[in-house]
Amino acid sequence: MPASTVTSRSDGPRSVGIDFGTTNSVIALADDAGGAELVEFAAPGGPGSVFRSALCFWQEEGVPGGLAHEAGPWAISEFLEFPQGSRFLQSFKSVAANPAFEQATLFEKRLRFEELGQVFLKHLVAHAGDALRALPERVVVGRPVRYVGSRPDEALARTRYDAMFKLLGRQVHYVYEPIGAAFSFASRLTEPATLLVADFGGGTSDFSIVRVNAPGTARRCEPLGSAGIGIAGDRFDYRIMDHLVLPLLGKGGTYRSFDKVLEIPPGHFADFGDWSRLAMMRNRRTLEQLAKLKHGATDPAAIDRMIAVVEHELGFGLYEAVGRLKRALSGADHGAFHFESEALTISADVSRDEFESWIAPDLQRIGETVDGALAQAGLRADEIDHVFLTGGSSLIPAVRDLFEQRFGDGRIATGNELTSIAHGLALIGQSPDLDEWVAAESA
């Protein structure tokens, strides 16, 4: 959909909130009456308000540049129909602040982050149909408090976001994602309160503390402190992959080099935790390296399985199985991991205790980040009236336990885990003091 078809209007929504997420994206529209409604997107299985942050590319004659593409659930459908003839990318938001990521190689073309983002936005808008045919002047986009990566470059991420959202033809206001969730939760409150919002996305866990004033107050919300860490749902997924799947693909194994027996380099397996590398592993050079590794491996069958994952594009299916297990363990003490294909079958029973032991180091760092947000706000845990948990990983019992231990069960609230950020961002777009909510640019 060309950007020129997104036009202005004065008789419709006043603002739009866009939650461009690592795993899912959501859009909401707000009007002068003070309400906000979620946008529904077309999808192969029927319309819905949650749009998967995924892209699929394939070669096709007659298409400009010879490269066709789709996004969201349509990308998944295209990939599943012809996996070996396509390139599937997900969680690409996670490389926004990574200077080492320059471009994704897609057949004969190379696309930068902002180009991937514009492809995604075009499809996102197109599948929204009439709802986004005319775009409000006020566009509020969520951003993490802290981007993914050991040394994220926030200025680079801002530059890439600006280039991506330039497609919309509007000035874009960036607001911390948990602040959006705070506005959404504040719309339920009828009395003043101090609120901590914990937003667990795919790539980051972000925390904001907000003072919510009484309804009708000139300024309903006041920010007190924020903190974030690049650990969230994707990291939890990788913990399952690392403990359950990668040992079957050779991790921890050895290979012979002349007269020495050496551990297989961990770099081969690091690729399974980064979409920008996993999606690109099916190339001649990598497959030649794996074939050489197999020749010297003490367990060549394990490397054979790894080659099968790469050659047959099994990464998506493996991570879908990981997601099913994670969701199962949120509701039961045990869950079944099962993945089956012509090239590889894996089955295992996993206990919640096992999973929680795998993610324990991550939970500790998340807890330290929450404490940092409290310190920045100058508050003790007992001075927080409500704790609002949002995002898919907020459903993990060990994550909830972390907050119950600090704040008590009675102050924990949940709901609208995947849509609250976009809803709140749209409400912020109505604010007369919108500029005061905009995230400060890094120096």
Secondary structure by P-SEA (a helix, b strand, c coil): ccccccccccccccbbbbbccccbbbbbbbccccbbbbbbbbcccccccccccbbbbbbbcccccccccccaaaaaaaaaacccccccccccccccccccccccccccccccaaaaaaaaaaaaaaaacccccccccbbbbbbbcccccccccaaaaaaaaaaaacccccccccccaaaaaaaaaaaaccbbbbbbbbbbcccbbbbbbbbbccccccccccccccccccccaaaaaaaaaaacccccccccbbbbcccccccccccccccccccccccccccaaaaaaaaaaaaacccaaaaaaaaaaaaacaaaaaaaaaaaaaaaaacccbbbbbbbcccbbbbbbbcaaaaaaaaaaaaaaaaaaaaaaaaaaccccccccbbbbbccccccaaaaaaaaaccccccccccccccaaaaaaaaaaaccccccccccccc
